[in-house]
Amino acid sequence: MEASSSLWSGVNSGIVLSLLAVVWTMLWQGLQGLQLQHFFGRHSRRLSRRLAAALDPYLTVTIAEYDGGRMRRSDAYKEAQAYLQRATREARGGVRHLKAEPDRDPDRLVLSMGDNEEVADEFRGATVWWLAYTAQPREDAGGPSYFWGRASRAERRFYRLCFLERDRDLILGEYLPHVRREGRAVMVKNRQRKLFTNISGDSWDSDGFWSGGSSWSHVVFEHPKTFATLAMDPAKKKEIMDDLDAFRGGKDYYARVGKAWKRGYLLYGPPGTGKSTMIAAMANYLDYDVYDIELTSVRTNTDLRKLFIETTSKSIIVIEDIDCSLDLTGKRKKKKESAEGDGESKDGGDKKDGAEAASKEEEKEDKSASKVTLSGVLNFIDGLWSACGGERIIVFTTNHVEKLDPALIRRGRMDKHIEMSYCCFESFRFLARVYLDVDAHPLFDAVASLLREADMTPADVAENLTPKGPGEDADSCLAALVEALQKAKEKALAKKAKEEALAAKKARGKAKEAAAAEEADGDDE
């Protein structure tokens, strides 16, 4: 009996131990699922932050020069830079190293902090400190280059704002919005309109981030042309000005209809009819910057997109002579086929050598030529990226509108088509008033008659109306214009007579061929 009891007790003990082992295993697995190391790690970090706050009661806010993937310059950075100009100039700011840029006033300079300089500012009893500094890119960075390969490694610039933790709500809630508002006001006050042109070169760093090196170079825009001095039919000029006014004040309208705040203008007409001066007048009227894109130096569609991203609002983006800038209509293919046909017409070794030479030359041209396509230009005008920013005007100019692909100039892309034609009598009267200060003259009737029979651009009319020496006056200038118009008329008549004679000759030739064919048919019968 005692033996069986001892045996039963041993079995019970074994069962209990097995149960405890199973429970412990389950409990241990559950504790591992809780990841206690992370739990204790979080608590230790919280304690560390509280200890650091007790020892260092300062908070910081860092404003980088470029947003996100460094594709465009940060508005907040530019506004902070503008806001700090006042504190930088004041002696009590303590800034010893300054950077200077030209101001709108030619006798003044716009000053900003140099690297590693600090300036203090006060806001409603709270004191803050601004530090300007740069960060060098990593020297060991060998990551993939997502866009342009290994590019320039530009320094990355920052502003760091430092303030006491007790002022946190005041600084984050009121001071930073105040900085941005005041900075924008300073930027508007100091703004100089600029004329930009694109420069070739890589602008992405070895990490695939935007390097900070802009693809645009600029000068101050100082073109004197305005609508007040633009030779054009007054009614047409007013129509254009009204259209520009509607665009400038159309922010709410474009948002309501769901369109990007941009508008396309196509300026077309013979050379010398004032397409470039029209752009200058538009820029001066709207007070916009001008971005003049040299399309042949843009290597790829992605480059073109990058250029657009870097443009600012309140700007006119211009591509002049777009029919000559790139082959957007398949002419490259025709040229290639023509070259192949020329090669096939040759015999033996000359044919082979010629084909190889043509192939090498074509490969060399392809490497240096722009790869921008019609699709890339269309996306540039009204693709998804065209909605980045707002208040932009896109202007194309051409001497031969018939050469452009209809998809490029349809409404919605080039919304308004403006023909820049030869000088009419109303434009002549305007030029005479501007250049000679005359509103009427006995030679006006002769000029009006000749302008109906001869084509002359406003540029040529203006040149003839410009006094060339101290003895020249309205009489001599108008007489010179009449003489030039008479010569243009004679030249036009001679050209027309030549064309008619050539057409008549071709007609006679065709008639002779037809008669010969009929005679041959009669002989066969």
C-alpha positions in Angstrom: 0.0 0.0 0.0 2.7 2.4 0.9 4.6 1.4 -2.3 1.6 2.3 -4.5 1.1 5.6 -2.7 4.7 6.5 -3.2 4.4 5.6 -6.9 1.3 7.7 -7.2 3.0 10.7 -5.5 5.9 10.5 -7.9 3.6 10.4 -10.9 1.7 13.5 -9.6 5.0 15.3 -9.1 6.0 14.5 -12.7 2.7 15.8 -14.0 3.0 19.0 -12.0 6.6 19.6 -13.2 5.5 19.0 -16.8 2.7 21.4 -16.4 5.0 24.0 -14.9 7.4 23.5 -17.9 4.6 24.0 -20.4 3.3 27.1 -18.6 6.9 28.5 -18.4 7.4 27.9 -22.0 4.2 29.6 -23.0 5.0 32.5 -20.6 8.5 32.9 -22.0 7.2 32.9 -25.6 4.7 35.6 -24.6 7.4 37.7 -22.9 9.5 37.4 -26.0 6.5 38.6 -28.1 6.3 41.7 -25.9 10.0 42.5 -26.8 11.0 43.6 -23.4 14.3 45.0 -24.6 12.4 47.5 -26.7 10.1 48.2 -23.8 12.9 49.0 -21.4 14.7 50.8 -24.2 11.8 53.2 -24.8 11.7 53.9 -21.0 15.4 54.5 -20.8 15.2 56.9 -23.8 12.4 58.8 -22.1 14.4 59.1 -19.0 17.4 60.3 -21.0 15.4 63.0 -22.7 14.0 64.2 -19.4 17.5 64.3 -18.0 18.7 66.2 -21.1 15.8 68.6 -20.8 16.7 69.3 -17.2 20.4 70.0 -18.1 19.7 71.7 -21.5 16.4 73.6 -21.6 16.8 74.6 -25.3 14.9 73.4 -28.3 15.9 73.7 -32.0 14.1 74.0 -35.3 16.2 73.4 -38.5 15.1 74.9 -41.9 16.9 73.3 -44.8 17.5 75.1 -48.1 15.9 72.4 -50.2 12.7 70.5 -49.5 12.3 66.8 -49.5 14.3 65.2 -52.3 16.0 68.6 -52.9 14.2 69.2 -56.1 13.4 72.9 -55.4 14.5 75.6 -53.0 12.5 75.9 -49.8 10.2 78.9 -49.6 10.6 78.8 -45.8 14.4 79.0 -46.1 14.2 82.0 -48.5 11.7 83.7 -46.1 13.9 83.2 -43.1 16.9 84.5 -45.0 15.0 87.7 -46.0 13.6 88.1 -42.4 17.1 88.0 -40.9 18.4 90.8 -43.1 17.4 93.4 -40.6 19.0 91.6 -37.6 22.1 91.0 -39.7 22.6 94.7 -40.5 22.2 95.9 -36.9 25.4 96.2 -34.8 23.8 94.6 -31.8 23.2 91.4 -33.8 26.9 90.7 -33.5 27.4 89.2 -37.0 31.0 89.6 -38.1 31.0 87.8 -41.5 28.4 89.0 -44.0 27.4 88.0 -47.5 26.4 90.9 -49.9 24.2 90.8 -53.0 23.1 93.7 -55.3 20.0 95.5 -54.1 17.2 97.0 -56.1 18.7 100.4 -55.3 22.1 100.5 -57.2 23.7 102.2 -54.2 22.8 99.6 -51.6 23.5 95.9 -50.9 21.4 93.1 -49.5 23.2 91.6 -46.6 22.9 88.1 -45.1 24.8 86.0 -42.5 27.9 84.1 -43.5 28.4 80.5 -42.5 28.5 79.6 -38.8 27.3 83.0 -37.8 24.7 83.5 -35.1 22.2 86.3 -34.5 19.7 86.9 -31.7 16.1 88.1 -32.1 13.4 89.0 -29.7 9.6 88.4 -30.0 7.1 89.3 -27.3 9.7 89.0 -24.5 11.2 85.7 -25.8 14.8 85.6 -27.1 15.7 83.3 -29.9 19.0 82.6 -31.7 19.5 81.9 -35.4 22.5 80.0 -36.7 23.5 79.7 -40.3 25.6 76.7 -41.2 26.4 74.3 -44.0 26.8 70.6 -44.1 29.3 68.8 -46.3 28.1 65.8 -48.3 29.4 62.4 -47.3 32.7 61.7 -49.0 32.1 57.9 -49.0 28.7 58.2 -50.7 28.6 55.8 -53.6 24.9 55.2 -53.9 23.1 55.0 -57.2 22.5 58.1 -59.1 18.8 58.0 -60.0 18.8 60.7 -62.6 22.1 62.1 -63.9 24.8 59.8 -62.6 27.4 61.2 -60.3 26.9 64.9 -60.1 28.3 67.9 -58.4 28.5 67.7 -54.6 27.3 71.0 -53.3 27.2 72.0 -49.7 23.8 71.9 -48.0 22.8 75.1 -46.2 20.6 75.4 -43.2 19.2 77.8 -40.6 18.9 76.5 -37.0 16.5 78.3 -34.6 17.3 77.8 -30.9 14.9 78.9 -28.1 13.9 78.0 -24.5 11.5 75.1 -24.0 9.2 77.4 -21.9 8.6 79.5 -25.0 7.7 76.5 -27.2 4.1 77.4 -27.8 4.9 81.1 -28.5 7.7 80.3 -31.0 6.1 77.5 -32.9 2.6 78.9 -32.9 3.2 82.6 -33.4 6.9 83.5 -34.0 7.6 81.2 -37.0 4.4 82.3 -38.9 5.5 85.9 -38.1 9.0 85.2 -39.6 7.5 83.8 -42.8 5.1 86.8 -43.2 7.7 89.4 -42.6 10.2 87.5 -44.8 7.7 87.5 -47.7 7.2 91.3 -47.3 10.9 91.9 -47.4 11.3 89.7 -50.5 8.6 91.7 -52.3 10.2 95.0 -51.3 13.7 93.9 -52.4 12.6 91.9 -55.4 14.5 92.5 -58.7 13.0 91.0 -61.8 15.4 88.6 -63.5 16.0 87.1 -66.9 17.0 83.5 -66.6 18.6 81.1 -69.1 19.3 77.4 -68.6 22.8 76.1 -68.2 23.9 72.6 -69.0 25.4 70.3 -66.3 24.6 67.8 -63.6 22.6 68.9 -60.6 22.0 65.8 -58.6 24.4 64.5 -55.9 25.8 61.0 -55.6 22.9 60.0 -53.3 20.4 60.8 -56.0 19.4 64.0 -54.2 19.2 67.5 -55.6 22.7 69.0 -55.3 21.6 72.6 -54.8 23.4 73.7 -58.0 20.7 75.4 -60.0 20.2 74.7 -63.7 19.4 78.4 -64.2 21.7 81.4 -64.5 20.3 84.9 -64.5 20.9 88.6 -65.0 18.7 91.5 -63.9 15.8 92.0 -66.3 16.0 95.7 -67.5 14.3 95.6 -70.9 12.6 99.0 -71.5 9.8 97.8 -73.8 6.3 98.3 -72.6 2.8 98.2 -74.1 2.9 102.0 -74.2 5.8 101.8 -76.7 4.8 98.6 -78.6 3.8 99.2 -82.2 0.6 97.3 -82.6 -3.0 97.9 -83.5 -4.5 99.6 -80.4 -7.6 97.3 -80.3 -5.4 94.2 -80.5 -3.1 95.5 -77.8 -6.0 96.2 -75.5 -7.3 92.7 -76.1 -3.9 91.2 -75.0 -3.7 93.4 -71.9 -7.2 92.5 -70.8 -6.3 88.8 -71.2 -3.2 89.2 -69.1 -5.2 91.1 -66.4 -7.8 88.2 -66.3 -5.0 85.7 -65.9 -3.2 87.6 -63.2 -6.4 88.0 -61.1 -7.7 84.5 -61.9 -6.4 82.4 -59.0 -9.8 81.7 -57.6 -11.3 81.0 -61.0 -8.5 78.5 -61.9 -9.0 76.7 -58.6 -12.8 76.6 -59.1 -12.6 75.0 -62.5 -9.8 72.7 -61.5 -7.1 73.9 -63.8 -3.4 74.6 -63.1 -2.9 78.4 -62.8 -1.0 78.8 -66.1 -1.7 80.1 -69.6 0.0 79.4 -72.9 0.6 82.1 -75.6 1.7 81.3 -79.2 3.4 84.3 -80.9 3.8 83.7 -84.7 4.7 85.8 -87.7 7.6 86.7 -89.9 11.0 87.7 -88.5 11.2 91.3 -87.2 7.5 91.6 -86.3 8.1 92.1 -82.6 7.6 88.7 -81.0 10.5 89.1 -78.5 9.6 92.7 -77.7 6.0 91.5 -77.1 7.4 89.1 -74.4 9.3 91.9 -72.8 6.2 94.1 -72.8 4.2 91.3 -71.2 6.9 90.8 -68.5 7.0 94.5 -67.7 3.2 94.8 -67.6 2.8 91.8 -65.2 6.0 92.4 -63.2 7.1 88.8 -63.8 10.5 87.2 -64.2 11.4 85.6 -67.6 12.8 82.1 -68.0 14.3 81.8 -71.5 14.8 78.1 -72.3 17.4 77.2 -74.9 15.8 73.9 -75.8 18.8 72.5 -77.8 20.9 72.4 -74.7 18.3 70.4 -72.8 19.5 66.7 -73.0 16.4 64.7 -72.0 12.8 65.0 -71.1 13.7 64.6 -67.4 16.1 67.6 -67.7 13.2 69.6 -69.1 11.0 68.6 -66.2 13.7 69.6 -63.8 14.0 73.1 -65.4 10.3 73.6 -65.0 10.3 72.5 -61.3 13.0 75.2 -60.6 11.0 78.0 -62.1 9.1 80.3 -59.6 5.6 81.6 -59.7 5.0 85.0 -61.3 7.1 84.1 -64.3 7.0 83.8 -68.1 8.6 80.7 -69.5 9.8 81.3 -73.1 10.9 79.0 -75.9 11.7 81.1 -78.9 11.7 79.8 -82.5 10.4 76.4 -81.3 10.2 75.2 -84.9 14.0 75.5 -85.2 14.9 74.5 -81.6 14.3 70.7 -81.9 13.1 68.1 -84.4 9.6 67.4 -83.0 7.9 66.3 -86.2 9.8 63.2 -87.4 12.3 65.0 -89.6 15.2 63.2 -88.0 13.8 59.9 -89.2 13.4 61.3 -92.7 17.0 62.6 -92.7 18.2 59.1 -91.5 16.2 57.4 -94.3 17.6 59.8 -96.8 21.2 59.1 -95.7 20.5 55.4 -95.9 19.1 55.9 -99.4 22.2 57.8 -100.4 24.4 55.0 -99.1 22.4 52.4 -101.1 22.9 54.3 -104.3 26.7 53.9 -104.1 28.6 50.8 -105.3 31.1 48.4 -103.8 33.6 49.5 -101.3 32.5 53.2 -101.6 29.1 52.2 -100.5 30.4 50.3 -97.4 32.9 53.0 -96.5 30.2 55.7 -96.9 27.7 53.8 -94.7 30.3 53.2 -92.0 31.3 56.9 -92.0 27.7 58.0 -92.0 27.0 55.6 -89.1 29.9 57.0 -87.0 28.9 60.5 -87.7 25.3 59.8 -86.8 26.4 58.1 -83.5 28.5 61.1 -82.7 25.6 63.5 -83.3 23.2 61.4 -81.3 25.4 61.5 -78.3 25.6 65.3 -78.3 22.1 66.0 -79.6 19.2 66.7 -77.4 16.9 63.8 -76.7 13.9 65.9 -75.9 10.8 64.6 -77.6 7.4 66.0 -78.6 5.9 64.0 -75.7 8.3 65.6 -73.3 7.4 69.1 -74.4 3.7 68.3 -74.2 4.1 67.0 -70.7 6.1 70.1 -69.9 3.2 72.3 -71.0 0.2 70.6 -69.4 1.3 67.3 -67.8 1.1 66.5 -64.1 4.3 68.4 -63.3 2.9 71.6 -64.9 0.7 72.1 -61.8 3.7 72.5 -59.6 3.6 76.1 -58.4 1.3 78.6 -60.1 0.9 81.9 -61.9 3.1 81.0 -64.8 2.8 81.9 -68.5 4.3 79.8 -71.2 5.2 81.5 -74.5 6.2 79.8 -77.7 7.4 81.9 -80.7 7.8 80.7 -84.3 8.2 82.2 -87.7 6.4 79.2 -89.4 3.4 78.1 -87.4 2.4 75.7 -90.2 5.5 73.6 -89.3 4.4 72.9 -85.7 2.6 69.8 -84.7 -1.1 70.5 -84.1 -0.9 68.7 -80.7 1.7 71.3 -79.6 -0.4 74.4 -80.2 -4.0 73.3 -79.6 -6.1 75.2 -77.2 -5.4 74.1 -73.6 -1.7 74.1 -74.3 -1.3 77.3 -76.3 -4.5 79.0 -75.2 -4.1 82.2 -77.1 -2.6 82.6 -80.5 -1.3 86.1 -81.4 -0.3 86.8 -85.0 2.6 89.3 -85.2 2.1 90.7 -88.7 3.7 93.2 -90.9 3.3 96.9 -90.1 -0.1 98.4 -90.7 -0.9 102.1 -91.0 -2.1 102.3 -87.4 1.2 100.8 -86.2 3.1 103.3 -88.5 1.2 106.2 -87.0 2.1 105.0 -83.5 5.8 104.7 -84.5 5.8 108.1 -86.1 4.4 109.6 -82.9 7.0 107.8 -80.8 10.1 108.3 -83.0 9.4 111.6 -84.6 6.7 113.2 -82.3 4.4 113.9 -85.3 0.7 112.9 -85.5 0.1 114.1 -89.1 2.3 114.8 -92.2 1.8 115.3 -95.9 3.6 112.0 -96.6 1.3 109.9 -94.4 -1.1 109.3 -97.4 1.8 108.0 -99.5 2.9 105.7 -96.6 -0.6 104.4 -96.1 -0.9 103.6 -99.8 2.4 101.8 -100.0 1.8 99.8 -96.8 -1.2 98.3 -98.5 1.0 97.1 -101.4 4.3 96.2 -99.7 5.1 94.2 -96.7 7.5 95.8 -94.1 8.1 94.8 -90.6 7.7 97.2 -87.7 11.4 96.8 -87.0 12.2 98.1 -90.5 9.7 100.9 -90.3 11.2 102.0 -87.0 14.7 101.9 -88.4 13.7 104.2 -91.2 12.0 106.6 -88.8 15.1 106.8 -86.6 17.1 110.0 -87.2 20.7 109.1 -88.1 22.3 112.5 -87.8 21.9 116.0 -86.4 20.4 117.3 -89.7 17.7 114.7 -90.0 14.1 115.5 -89.1 10.6 114.2 -89.7 10.6 115.2 -93.3 13.8 113.4 -94.2 12.9 110.3 -92.2 9.5 110.0 -93.7 10.9 110.5 -97.2 13.4 107.7 -96.5 10.6 105.5 -95.4 8.6 106.2 -98.6 11.6 105.4 -100.6 12.2 102.1 -98.8 8.5 101.2 -99.2 8.7 102.0 -102.9 11.7 99.7 -103.3 9.9 97.0 -101.3 6.9 97.3 -103.6 9.1 97.1 -106.7 10.8 94.0 -105.3 7.5 92.4 -104.4 6.2 93.1 -107.9 9.3 91.7 -109.5 9.1 88.6 -107.4 5.4 88.1 -108.2 6.2 88.5 -112.0 9.0 86.0 -111.7 6.7 83.5 -109.9 4.0 84.0 -112.5 6.4 83.5 -115.4 7.7 80.3 -113.7 4.2 79.1 -113.2 3.3 79.8 -116.9 6.5 78.0 -118.0 5.5 75.0 -116.0 2.0 75.1 -117.4 3.3 75.2 -120.9 5.6 72.3 -120.2 2.8 70.3 -118.9 0.6 71.2 -121.9 3.4 70.0 -124.3 3.8 66.8 -122.4 0.0 66.2 -122.5 0.0 67.0 -126.3 2.9 64.6 -126.9 1.2 61.9 -124.9 -2.0 62.3 -127.0 0.0 62.2 -130.2 1.8 59.0 -129.1 -1.6 57.4 -128.2 -2.9 58.3 -131.7 0.1 56.8 -133.4 -0.3 53.6 -131.5 -3.9 53.3 -132.6 
